[in-house]
Amino acid sequence: MKSVYALAGLGLLVLCGTASAHTPICSCYDNGDGTVLCEGAFSDGSSASGVEMSILDDKGNVILTGKMSEDSEFEFDKPEGDYKVIFNAGPGHEVEINGSDIVE
C-alpha cells in the first residue's frame, strides 16, 4: 500500500512540474510604417492572449500599456527615441525587448 501512495505522490510531482514548465516567447517586428507588431506565445504551445504588454521610454517610464489580442498579437505606434517592450505574463514569465533590436 505504501508503494501506491509513493507512486501517486511521484505522479503528482511530475504533473505539477510539467504544468508549470512553459517559457514565455515574444518577438517584435518593425512594420516599416511607423508601427511595431509583437507576437507572443509559450513554449508549450499555449496562447499569450491577454498577456500584459508595456512600452517604456529610456528612463523606464511607462508610455503605453495594453494586452495581447486573441491572436496573441500586440501592435503599437513606434515611439520616438529609445524604448523597450515588456511582455509580462507574471513572475518568472517576463520578456524584455530593447527597441533597438526591433527591425524591419
N, C-alpha and C positions, 0 to 999 in steps of 0.2 A: 504494500500500500504506500509506503514511503517513496518508492521509486515513481509511482504515479504522480504524487504531489511534486516531486523533484522535476519530473518531465514537464508537468503543467507549468511550473514556475519558470523553467528554462524557455518554454514556448512563449510565455508572456514577455519575457525579456527580449527575445528575438523579435517578436511582433512590435514591441514598443520602439526598439532601435530602428526597425525598418520604417515604421510610420513617420518618424521624425527625420529620416535621412533624405532630405531634399534640399539641394543647394539652389539659391536664387540665381537667376540668369537675366541679365538686362543688357541690351545693345541699343545704341542710339546712332542715328544717321542724319546728316545734314541733307535736306531735300533740295538744296540749291535755290530755293525760292523764299528764303528768309524764315523757314520753319524747320523744326527738328522733330523726327519721329523716333520714339523709343518703343522697343518691343520687349516684353518680359515673359518669363516662364519659370518653371522649377525643373531641376534635373530629373525628377521622377515623372515628368510629363504633365504635371498639373498646371492649371491655368493661373495666371497672375491677375486675373480680373479683380478689380477693387483694391489692388495694392496701392498704397500711398506713394505719390511722387512729389518731390520738391526740387525747385531750382533755386540755387543760392548764388549770390554775387561773390566777388573776390574777397569780401570781408566776412563772408559767412552768413549774411543776412538773407532771409527767405524772400525771394521776389515773386515766386509763383508756386502754388500747390495744386494738386489735382489727384486723380486716381486713374489707374489703368482701366480701359474700356472692357466691354465683354469679350473683345478680340485680343485682350492683353496688349493694347497699344495706348500710347500717350503722346499726343502731338502738341507742340507749343511754338510760339514765336521765338526765334533765336534772340537772346538778349545781346545788347551791346557790351563789349569788353569781356573780361574773364568771368566764367561761371562754372558751376558743377551741377550735375544731376544726381539726385539721391533716390534710389529705388528702395523703399522701406517696408519690408514685409514682416517687421518685428525684430526683437532681439536676436542677434546672430544671423539675420537674414536681410542684410543691407548691402546694396551695391552702390558704389560711388564712382561716377564717371566725370572726368575733367572735360570741360567744353573744348579744350584744345585737342582732345583725342577724338572728337566727333567731326568726321569729314564726309564729303560727298562721295 
